[in-house]
């Protein structure tokens, strides 16, 4: 093997978050080429090796960073923007309001950080550069540059934005 390939494999084996993202990218590529069965097998492999469950159909932009990947679940319709960070035990899932209607999944815009154990449910939008606190249950939209904390989550006012408005 070439030295670059060996360095790459060495880095991936030492960083399960990186390995999870790599396997997700290969899974997405397989799906885009019409190889759904291969994508499903890669999903299972990713879950087995890293603890991350990227359901086939989830989308993520470049620069996805995963710290401590164990227990992360990203639902089929979830969309993750560029340069987002997910910590352990994060769920991006659907929310049924009446158990019959169409389901919807969260959208994370660019630069969002989601704290450990957070649950983001339903067709919500987390604005660019926002932060989601650990163990928060987010059921509402979060404006760009704001933070959401608690269960159920409440949006905290961003002091820097408030100062500019005054």
N, C-alpha and C positions, 0 to 999 in steps of 0.2 A: 504494500500500500504506500501511497505517496505520504510524505511527512505532513502536508496540510490536512489530509483526510484523517490521519492519526491524531493530530492536534484537535481537530474538530470533534472526533469521537470521544477523545479524552475529556474535553470541556463539557460535552453533553452528558457524559456519564457521571460527572462530578456535580452537575447542576440540574436537578430534576425539573425545575421550572423551565429552563431552556429546552430540555428534552421534550417537555409537554408541548411547548410552542412549536417545535420542529415537527413533531408528529401531527399536530393540528394542521400545520401548513400542508403536509403531505396528504392528510385526509381531505382537506379542502380541494387540493389539486385533483385528487382522484374523483371526487364528486363532480367537479367541473368538466372532467373528461368522460363523464357518464359511467363511471365505475362505482356505483353505489355500494355494492357488496364489499369491495375493497375498502371503501371509506368506512363502512360499518366495522370491519375487522380492525382497521387502524384505530377507530374510536375505542374498541375493547382493549386493544394493546396499550393505548395511552392510559386508559383507566387502570389497567392492571399494573403498569410500570410506574406511574406517577401519581395516581389518585385523582387525576383531573378527568371530568366527563364533559367533553365538548360534543354535544349532540349534533349529529350530521345535519348541516344546514345553518349552523351558527356562523357568524361572520366577524372578522377582526381585522383592523387595519395594521399597518406596519408598526413596529416598536412595542408590541405587547410584552409586558414584563410580568412574570408570575413569581412571587416569592412563596416558598413553602407550599407547593401545589396541592397538598393533600386535601381532598374534600371539595374542590371547586367544581361547580356544576354550571354549565352555560347552555341554556335551552336552545332549541331549534331555530327560533326566530330572533334571538338576541343579536344585537349589533354593537360591536366594540370599535370605537374610533382609534386613531393613531396615538401611539405613546401613552397608552393606559396601563395602569398597574392594578393587579388583583392579588390580594393576600389570601391566606388559607381560609377554607370553609365558606367561600363566597358563593352565593347562588344568584344567577340571573335567570329568572323563570317566569312562567305565565301565571296569570291570575284569572280565574273564572269568577265572574260576578254573579251569574245566574245558572251556572253549570250547563247552559245550552248554547250561549252565544259564542262568537269567534274569540279565540284566545289571542292575546297580544303579549309581546315580550319587551323588555327594556332596551333602550338605545343609550349607549354611553358615547358622548361626543369626545373629541380629542382631549388628551391630557387629564383624564379623570383617574382618581385614585380611590379604590374601594377597600376599606379596612376589613380586618379579619372577622369572619363570621357574619358579615352583612348579607341581608337578603333584599334583593331588588325585584319586585314582582309587578307584572302587568305592563301595559303599553306606556310606560313613563319615559321621559327624556331627562338624562342627567347632563346638564350643560357643560360646555368646555371649561376645563380647569377646575372642576368642582371636586370636593372631597366628601366621601361617605365614611362616617365614623364606624368603628368596630361594633359589631353586634346590632347595627341599626336595621330596622325593617322599613324599607322605603317603598311607599305606595303612591307617592306624588312626584311631580316634576321638580327638579332642582335647577334654579337659574344658573347661568354660567358664572363661575368664580365663587360660588357659595358652598357652604358645607351643610350636610344633613346628618343629624344625630338622633338617637333614641329609638324607642319602639312603642308606637309607630313614630317614624322619624318626623322631626320638625326642621325647617330650614332656618339656619342661623344667618343673620344679616352680616354681610361682609363689610367690615369697618373701612377698608380702603375704598370701596365703592361709595359708601356713605360720605366719606370725607370729600371725595371728588364732586359729589352732588351738592354739597353745601356751599 
